[in-house]
Amino acid sequence: MFESIGRMAADDLRRTARAAGRPFTGSGVSVLDFGCGCGRVLRHFHEEVDRGVRFQGVDVDAEAVAWCAENLGDYGRFDTVERVPPAPFADETFDIVYAVSVFTHLMPEDQDRWLTELGRMLKPSGILMISLLGKTALQLAGPEVVARVEEAGCYYFDDGGTGGLPSWYQSCFHTEGYVRETWGRRFGVLGYIPNGLCRSQDLVVLTRLSE
């Protein structure tokens, strides 16, 4: 399951980036996997690496980052980041940034900080793809959570946590309306794809607004 989900996520990101006119192709293309973990998704981009695409991976989990550096070093560079910015990259570094199942666990204020930081690192012509817990995931939540999400548009709550992960790593749901209205103030929303990632999480595609 771990292998198949990672491969499916990589395929969905490829398809979405291609549809947005920013494919994972071409020598010199620079990609950031924000929240790379142990490379569950990144490892399935080996064909792109062979074509000259270079990846960077960052995560709060130092053990996972160290494993990636040792075992996936041919893909690019890996770094540990803190819960909040900054990240160790210059302005306008990346053509593509993706975050798979990261904003699904961050509290809203941390999401805002990282949106600003990811936008800073994105090239003017680049895209940012972020997966979210939307309507499909909400079907598994209780009525109180559903009501809170419908009311606020973005609802972060304590789901009991996950063993081995930080206490702030909980669950966060978003609605399409919230994303288009709130995130749309700082990014161009190229698309919002229900069940766009692994048929379970929504996928939003963002680009920098013209200055």
C-alpha positions in Angstrom: 0.0 0.0 0.0 2.8 2.4 0.8 4.4 1.8 -2.6 1.2 2.0 -4.6 0.0 5.2 -2.9 3.3 6.9 -3.5 3.2 5.9 -7.1 -0.4 7.0 -7.6 0.4 10.4 -6.0 3.4 10.9 -8.3 1.2 10.1 -11.3 -1.5 12.5 -10.2 1.0 15.3 -9.7 2.5 14.6 -13.1 -0.9 14.7 -14.8 -1.9 17.9 -13.0 1.3 19.7 -13.7 1.1 18.8 -17.4 -2.5 20.0 -17.6 -1.4 23.3 -16.0 1.3 23.7 -18.7 4.2 23.2 -16.2 5.3 19.6 -16.7 8.0 17.8 -14.8 10.2 17.8 -17.9 13.4 19.4 -19.1 16.9 19.7 -17.9 17.3 22.3 -15.2 13.7 22.1 -13.9 13.8 22.4 -10.1 11.2 20.8 -7.9 10.6 21.1 -4.2 8.9 18.2 -2.3 7.6 20.1 0.8 7.1 17.5 3.5 9.0 14.7 1.7 9.0 12.3 4.6 11.0 9.2 3.6 10.5 9.9 -0.1 7.2 8.0 -0.5 6.2 10.2 -3.5 9.6 11.5 -4.6 11.1 8.1 -5.3 8.7 7.6 -8.1 10.1 10.5 -10.2 13.2 8.5 -11.2 12.4 9.0 -14.9 12.4 12.8 -14.5 15.7 12.6 -12.6 17.2 10.7 -15.5 16.0 13.6 -17.8 17.8 16.2 -15.7 15.1 17.3 -13.3 16.5 18.1 -9.8 14.5 17.6 -6.6 14.8 19.2 -3.2 13.1 17.6 -0.2 12.4 19.2 3.2 10.7 17.8 6.3 10.5 18.4 10.0 11.4 14.7 10.5 15.2 14.7 10.8 15.4 10.9 10.7 13.4 10.7 7.5 15.5 13.4 5.9 18.7 11.6 6.8 17.3 8.4 5.2 16.5 10.3 2.0 19.9 11.9 1.9 21.5 8.4 2.2 19.2 6.5 -0.1 17.8 9.0 -2.6 20.8 11.3 -2.9 20.8 10.9 -6.7 17.5 12.8 -6.8 18.9 15.9 -5.2 19.3 17.6 -1.8 17.4 17.0 1.4 17.1 19.3 4.4 15.4 19.5 7.7 13.1 22.5 8.4 11.4 23.7 11.5 7.7 23.9 12.2 7.6 27.4 10.8 9.7 29.2 8.1 12.2 30.0 6.9 13.4 27.3 4.5 17.0 27.3 3.3 16.4 28.4 -0.3 16.7 31.6 -2.2 13.8 33.6 -3.7 12.4 32.2 -7.0 14.2 28.9 -6.8 11.6 26.3 -7.9 9.6 25.7 -11.0 7.3 23.3 -9.2 6.5 22.9 -5.5 4.2 20.2 -4.2 3.0 19.4 -0.7 1.3 16.0 -0.3 -0.8 15.5 2.9 1.0 18.4 4.7 -1.6 21.2 4.9 -4.0 18.4 6.0 -2.2 18.5 9.3 -1.0 22.1 9.9 -2.9 24.6 12.0 -4.1 27.6 10.0 -1.6 30.1 11.2 1.3 27.8 10.2 -0.4 27.3 6.8 -0.4 31.0 6.3 3.3 31.3 7.2 4.3 28.5 4.8 2.1 29.7 2.0 4.0 33.0 2.1 7.3 31.1 2.2 6.5 28.7 -0.6 5.3 31.6 -2.7 8.6 33.4 -2.1 10.6 30.4 -3.3 8.4 29.8 -6.4 9.5 31.2 -9.8 7.1 33.7 -11.4 6.1 31.1 -13.9 6.0 28.2 -11.4 3.1 26.2 -9.9 2.4 25.1 -6.3 0.3 22.0 -5.8 -1.2 21.3 -2.4 -3.3 18.4 -1.3 -6.2 19.0 1.1 -8.9 17.1 3.0 -12.1 18.0 1.3 -15.6 16.6 0.8 -14.5 12.9 0.4 -12.5 12.9 3.6 -15.2 14.8 5.4 -17.6 11.9 4.9 -15.5 9.9 7.4 -15.7 12.7 10.0 -18.3 13.2 12.7 -21.2 15.6 12.5 -19.5 18.2 14.8 -16.5 18.3 12.5 -18.7 18.6 9.4 -20.6 21.5 10.9 -17.3 23.3 11.9 -15.8 22.9 8.4 -19.0 24.1 6.7 -19.1 27.1 9.0 -15.4 28.1 9.0 -14.2 26.8 5.6 -10.9 25.7 7.3 -11.1 23.7 10.5 -8.1 22.3 12.4 -8.8 20.0 15.4 -7.1 17.6 17.7 -7.7 14.1 16.3 -5.7 12.3 19.0 -2.4 12.7 17.2 -0.1 10.1 15.6 2.6 8.2 17.5 6.1 9.4 16.8 4.9 12.7 15.3 4.8 16.2 17.0 1.7 17.1 19.1 0.8 19.8 16.6 0.4 17.2 13.8 -3.4 16.9 13.8 -6.1 17.2 11.2 -7.3 20.1 9.1 -10.2 20.2 6.6 -10.7 22.8 3.9 -13.6 23.8 1.6 -13.1 24.8 -2.0 -14.8 28.1 -1.3 -12.3 28.9 1.5 -9.3 28.1 -0.7 -10.6 30.2 -3.6 -11.5 33.2 -1.4 -8.6 33.1 1.1 -5.7 31.7 -0.7 -6.9 33.4 -3.9 -6.0 36.8 -2.3 -2.3 35.9 -2.6 -2.1 33.4 -5.4 -3.8 32.7 -8.7 -5.9 29.6 -8.3 -5.3 27.7 -11.6 -7.5 24.8 -10.4 -9.2 23.0 -7.6 -9.5 19.3 -8.3 -11.8 17.3 -6.0 -10.2 13.9 -5.3 -7.3 15.0 -7.5 -4.8 13.1 -5.4 -5.1 9.4 -4.9 -8.9 9.7 -5.3 -9.1 10.8 -1.6 -7.6 14.2 -1.2 -8.4 17.4 -3.1 -5.6 19.0 -5.1 -5.3 22.8 -5.5 -3.0 24.3 -8.1 -1.6 27.8 -7.4 0.6 30.3 -9.2 2.1 33.6 -8.2 0.0 36.7 -8.9 1.5 39.1 -11.4 3.2 42.0 -9.7 
